[in-house]
Amino acid sequence: MARQIVWTAPAERDRKEILAYWLERNGSPSYSLKLFERLRTATHTILSHPFIGRPTDIPGIRVLSVGEYLLFYEVFADSIVVHHVWDARRDLKKLKF
């Protein structure tokens, strides 16, 4: 069975908030769509190369940089669980797992 990407509720919320922010800020969906595609491509890359992201201080959690965003994920035998999408310009101390 092939691995699949699983987005946690916080990760889904992060992604939706980020995309909605850019839609509202730019008044156009073009950047949000481009960013959505970059995140999708990153998750497919993780499926092919699960350990491409660097390990974090949190056991089992890895992070992959996607432009200005950090994709926090965990590798399991049957899935890749995305825990958060975080704007790297924000204070990481505010990120809660």
Secondary structure, DSSP 8 states (H G I E B T S, - for coil): ---EEEE-HHHHHHHHHHHHHHHHHHSSSHHHHHHHHHHHHHHHHHHHSTT-SEE-SSTTEEEEEETTEEEEEEE-SSEEEEEEEEETTS-GGG---
